[in-house]
Amino acid sequence: MSTNRRKSFLVFMVIIVILLTGGIVVSQFKQQKDPLFFDPTPIRVQPNEGYANFEGWGTSLAWWAHILGQWEDKEKLNEVMDLVFDERKGLGLNIVRYNIGGGENPEIKPNTLRPGGDVPGFQPEEGEWDWEADKGQRAVLFAAFERGATIAEAFSNSPPYWMTKSGSVTGAEDGGNNLKEEYYGQFADYLTEVVKFYKDKHGVTFRTLNPLNEPASNWWIKGNIQEGAHFSLDKQMEIIKKVADSLEEKGLSDTGISAPDENSIDETVDMLQGYDEETIDKIAQMNTHSYNGSQLEELRELAAEKKKRLWMSEYGTGGTEPHNHEDMSSVMELAERIIFDLRVLQPAAWVYWQAVEDESAKNNWGFIHSDFRGKENYQLTKQYYAMANFSRFIRPGSDIIKTDHGHSVAAYHQKAKQLTIVIRNEHAKEELEYDLSAFQFDTRFADVYETTLQKNLEKSQIPIFSHGFKIPVENQSVTTIVLSNVEIK
């Protein structure tokens, strides 16, 4: 090859390289700027990967029910009850956790408990019972069952003040055990007598009773803004056994014990592993909060090994943004927690802390806000619609299905022949493809419900093909896809 030809060839090759490299750069730049990505790998939904008999969704009644249940405007109260418990009009929560209040010492001035936190006790003094107490929470409990609630659990945050060492339901002076040694039997009697009262007087059977709430925590110190009581490991076992004995003595065989309701999953595992076999035998249900912790699989396996029902009995979030009913950071945290818990922890039920939060607290917790200090009104938060993305469509009796996509979870309700998929997306808008070849269905379209900054459970439809579907999901969104007339192959 001549020198000139060689130079021409080299120049030609350089140009080719530049064009190719530039093309790659342009292609990458275009992909980064493109508002819609498509992942070519279909996401499989395999009905054999998951767990059966999901019991449903719930809320604790402390402290909001104590306030709202006393509203004089019954029409407004009924609106909120429909929004929380009615399946067609609202979230369809079917589980309620009723707080057996301890009742604060009336001589403590000023009362430090937050609005709603001053739940009345049924024994204001030793030897004295007041069965008219706690009308607000009781009204909401009844309203929940009128709208389809199916499961009730009773729980305690603190013994009555006169049983405590500090003389207050807010905790011990040093954050340690606050129940006086001589009152363990009487505290057990107190809790089970309330359970008996509701069964005999009102026909409400609490399926479980938990005498503990985050007992290992050391933040239950006198002067707190809510009821709380620390119980060391040995004292947890003591009260569990005494409550079990009291239930048996009173013939309350329909009520079992749940425990320990620790703040984190890791603390729950630690406590349960520390219980002796006698204590484990007394427990019908393992409860955990999932605010923190990494041992989800360990807790799931421990519950299976001990043949105990497992509940995620408390979680709540307020996100990272200033007070704003349209806050999306709390929405994404809520969706992430639910999907992660259902996929890994695999609880029989998933329970939010307070469905209604105090507007005057100026935070983003809760599905509904109401000023606990002021007028009888309410506002829905963005979390309300995100919760509906799950609770309105994944109904009790569903089988929870683990998808190939870590940001989504599915559920199949055999009786209703309904397949539901919920997706969270914190990132750029993208298109996902779902492989439904494990199912057979006779439908051309699926219903879609989207919650985004601009949309509140907004309904639309997408086409369904023989093998599955493709769907675009918005940035910062929770999307629910519902298919009817579906059967497993």
Secondary structure, 3 states (H helix, E strand, C coil): CCHHHHHHHHHHHHHHHHHHHHHHHHHHHHHHHCCCEECCCCEEEEEEEEECCCCEEEEECCCHHHHHCCCCCHHHHHHHHHHHHCCCCCCCCCEEEEEECCCCCCCCCCCCCCCCCCCCCCCCECCECCCCCCHHHHHHHHHHHHCCCCEEEEEECCCCHHHECCCCCCCECCCCECECHHHHHHHHHHHHHHHHHHHHHHCCCCCEEECCCCCCCCCCECCCCCCCCECCHHHHHHHHHHHHHHHHHCCCCCCEEEEEEEEEHHHHHHHHHHCCHHHHHHEEEEEEEEEECCCHHHHHHHHHHCCCEEEEEEECCCCCCCCCCCCCHHHHHHHHHHHHHHHHHCCCEEEEEECEEEHHHCCCCCCEEECCCCCCCCEECHHHHHHHHHHCCCCCCCEEEEECCCCEEEEEECCCCEEEEEEEECCCCEEEEEECCCEEECCCEEEEEEECCCCCCEEEEEECCCCEEEEEECCCEEEEEEECCEEEC
